[in-house]
């Protein structure tokens, strides 16, 4: 992680030690990376370069991953915390190329929360899990006093099985590879923000949250060589691209004209002063593949509901600093830095 | 679960539907059982009869489990939330007879929490994990606004490997089996309560939280036939005994003289009006074994640090209602019911 926290200097971090955790530490940007590196990875030795970790057990190559969900509000257009808690963890497994097998779910419920709303969340979770073909095999329930929670927090963990021999990890990215993005950007974050702030767009923005495993499974089934997969959650497309560039120690050139932001998302971002490239998605991913496989991968993705708007959006080039450059529609180019704090707190 | 929520009628439940979640729903008693049955198990189909669930993957027999930790205060004599989050999940795996392999850890941190304290928690977690021989392989960090959390909540999930052919589950309990309890009761809950309420006992009460896998591993290595294992967490010894009796549809007779409660725990319980048999432990378990294996199992447990005070505390007898009777030191006997609500909120 040390490269990831010192490179990308266009937006320098304060050099003073941070004494207290801030909302920005949860935003998916550089402050979060530094907290993870300095506090979590330093002591626990956890590999932070990927969405999940491989565990070998009894001859099986398993992937395990976890995510806490604290989204506010709990219900938003296109989804709710229950479906999100399934898709978020299923997608982290998918990004490791692992077929999702089972989930665990732990609930922290605030005293006074309506049982009917809890049931609505659990039903949504059950429907998402059934559709994804995973079972919620184990759970836990804790209740905290009024004012010490926020309705419901859900933490899911997932187990997936790797059934192929590919090594899908930023370290597998090569000079000359092609970056495919699976759809338009910024819907989930803006759907949640509009619901939270009571902003209305026409048409309304629905979250893109969905299960990405079918798309990954189709690429694997077609033997597309997958060098890296990453779902574009906290920190959005831009932060993910920078993370991969820094991990791979290669540069990435992005073609802005190949990125889609639908009109209501663009309008809401402009209103709130946000850059859609940094806004979280929950149903979009990027795939980095060798140039020889790019057109085939694109055709497969475009044939699926989760990838209809897929495009080739970038190219990997030589470089040791892990820089990402955006070639704009105007013909200019600009450096893309990692999000330094939290653009949107609590969107997942 | 339907038997479990309707039997044990000495302490009748209100028949009205419960509209809001209360602290008692998190206490490990009958209200929690009913919430789990009506809301979680009903929709998710999760098996609620055990501490973890078996997942078969690529030829391996795995167990997975999860627990959210919301203990207050975060630091208490004998432990802290970090070590507890490791031991709680490792112990749930151990109770399924699974060797703990890996943990995931998701943190929900309240804005403003001191990074130095967070680091102290993570260091404690790392030490507990290293001592238990498990790695924290994957993590997540979320930050919630001041007043929407309580310092730190940690959810761990664990993966363990079953390396034997035994079926350790309440359904394996038989008439004639013997119940062994691995030590004195009530320390963890009273250590946390004394820390929270600023009560001082002489000597001070330290939590019993510890890794129970070495004790289970020793029993398995000696081929002791293990019918059921259960760690005595929320709801304490009494609730666990009732849960098992109800799941097995057999009666259990407990010998009070075989149960140990150390003097400061007894004194603190008396002061707070609590029954130590219902107070949570985090380093005690009960093992139900055939009578022929009981003395051998007891000798093995007594040879280990986690089981020095083990005793044969009960016998399984015929019965279909799953009743637990306590034969007191005075020669009388009384019916033991499941905890109906929360005796002690937020002790784990």
Interface residues (C-beta under 8 A of the other chain):
Chain A: X17 X18 X19 X20 X21 X22 X23 X24 X25 X26 X27 X32 X35 X36 X39 X40 X43 X44 X45 X46 X47 X48 X52 X53 X55 X57 X58 X59 X60 X61 X62 X64 X65 X66 X67 X68 X69 X70 X101 X102 X104 X105 X106 X107 X108 X109 X110 X111 X112 X113 X114 X115 X116 X118 X119 X122 X123 X125 X126 X129 X135 X136 X137 X138 X139 X140 X141 X142 X143 X144 X145 X147 X148 X149 X150 X153 X155 X157 X159 X161 X163 X342 X345 X346
Chain B: X17 X18 X19 X20 X21 X22 X23 X24 X25 X26 X27 X32 X35 X36 X39 X40 X43 X44 X45 X46 X47 X48 X52 X53 X55 X57 X58 X59 X60 X61 X62 X64 X65 X66 X67 X68 X69 X70 X101 X102 X104 X105 X106 X107 X108 X109 X110 X111 X112 X113 X114 X115 X116 X118 X119 X122 X123 X125 X126 X129 X135 X136 X137 X138 X139 X140 X141 X142 X143 X144 X145 X147 X148 X149 X150 X153 X155 X157 X159 X161 X163 X342 X345 X346
